[in-house]
Amino acid sequence: MKRMIILVIILFAIVVAISRINAQTISLDGAATSPITITVPSGTVSTDTLSTVHQEVQAITTATSDIADSLTATHSNVLSLVGSDVSAVGDSLTDIHTKIETIDGLLDAIRGATGVFHEQADVPVNITAIADSQITVLNLRADDTRYAIRNLRIKSADPGANSVTVHLWEFINDVFVETDSFEITTASYTNYFSIMDMFGVNTLYGDNIMIMVDTDVGSYAITGQYSYAKTNN
């Protein structure tokens, strides 16, 4: 733009020169510009010079037009790129929102779950089974507490011709019931028996669980260990 103003000023000066004005000072003053003062040499200006100036003005006009076209094209490209990116970001945000809603649903389900069991320390077993009286191996029945017995190993001394019986008691319909039993004899006493061996399950769950032992005759040492988890959530 500055170059165009300068060329216009020069063109104006040349026109003045053509009118055979001798060398003197010319001042241009306009509302849109600060006063500009140039010195025009004396003499005349040829038609070739005017033609050259005219060509330069046309070149500047063309360049300005090209710049405008380039700016328009750049603007369109920017809008196209930004619009595409914004659309992609919008799709990504929608996808993320959907995933968050799914996770929230899962968390709600987890928060609504009860019965998170906490493992307790192992408990050793060292008791004596006696005749006609059941002795406690374990007795888990605290108020508002649920248990999961996951491991139990017990072994009896050799009962000889007699037998040791392991009794499982569970709370069913508010009543303690003997739900299963297992017999240890002289043929099997060397084994440490598990929950699966004795009662056919891997884990015992319940609010009230007791395991007891007795013998038909005599008394026999019972050794072993058990572990459990509990929750009162």
ABEGO torsion letter per residue (X at the ends): XAAAAAAAAAAAAAAAAAAGBBBBBBBBBBAABBBBBBBBBBEBBBAAAAAAAAAAAAAAAAAAAAAAAAAAAAAAAAAAAAAAAAAAAAAAAAAAAAAAAAAAAAAAAAAABBGBBBBBBBBBBBBBBBBGBBBBABBBBBBGBBBBBABBBBBBBBAEABBBBBBBBBBBGGBBBBABBBBBBAAAAABBBBAAAAAGBABBBEABBBBBBBBABEBBBBBEBBBBBBBAX
